[in-house]
Amino acid sequence: MTVSDLVLTRRGLRFAGRYWPCSIGRGGISSEKREGDGATPVGTHRITGMLYRPDRIVRPADWAMPIRPGDLWSDDPKDAAYNSLVRAPYAASHESLRRADPLYDLVLLTDWNWPRAVPGRGSAIFLHRWRRPGYPTEGCVAFRPRDLRRIAGMIRPGTKLIVPASLD
């Protein structure tokens, strides 16, 4: 581990010399992640991308890509594009990235089960805005909006999110 790693702990996410309050999946931490279990997967996950809503926030980093109308994320284990960005219209099960609420105004993508997704292993482990403190996610790691923006401004592609098997 290095100071530039994002390390999940019982106190929050340790990064850049401080702890950042966060929420994790409703299913807790799991080394046996499955689609729909609500768990945050154990492991070392690299940040592979950053998406943002240009109609709502300014570009948070030079490498951030805009979320466009019609951007979706395939979450159908039977779909050839499972666990990847797809475009509407899209017949297979998916999640809209351009939401009415602000949850995905800024999204950090991880390499969980990507780029060669194993069907049913779980899709879309993002770092995104939380609904409110302590409210669990579907497996992602979520932060208060200002903290997420600060973290996004300090990381680079390849930054590691480390989720240990047990939180210290």
C-alpha positions, 0 to 999 in steps of 0.5 A, a space after each residue: 500500500 502507498 499513500 496514493 491508495 484508497 484503503 477502506 477501513 472501519 473509520 472510512 476511506 483512508 487516502 491522502 493522509 486522512 479518513 473520508 466518511 463513506 458508505 459501502 454495500 448493504 451486503 457488507 464486504 464479500 470475497 464471493 461477490 455475486 450480481 445483486 448481492 449488494 456486497 462490496 468486493 474484497 480486493 485491489 481494484 484500479 480506478 479505470 475512468 471518471 464520468 461526470 454530468 457536464 450539465 450539472 458539474 464542471 469537469 472534475 479532472 482533465 481525464 474525466 469523460 462526460 455522461 451523455 444522454 443515453 449512457 447506460 451500464 449493462 448489468 445483465 449477466 447474459 448480455 455480451 456487454 455485461 458490466 460495460 458502458 452501453 448506449 440507449 436504446 438497449 434491450 438487455 437489463 441496464 442501469 441509467 448513468 444519467 439519473 434524475 437524482 444526483 447520485 451519479 453526477 460524478 462516478 469513478 469506475 473501477 476494474 471490478 470484473 472488467 474488462 473480461 466480465 465473468 457472468 454473475 460475478 457482479 457489475 459496476 463497482 463505482 465510487 459515487 455520491 452517497 444518498 445520505 450518511 450511513 445509507 448503504 449502496 448496492 455494492 459501491 463505495 459512496 461519499 458526501 459530494 464535496 469529498 468525492 469531488 476532492 478525491 476525484 481531483 487528487 487521483 489518476 487512472 490506475 489509483 488503487 481502491 483496496 478493500 480488505 477482507 476485514 475492516 480494521 
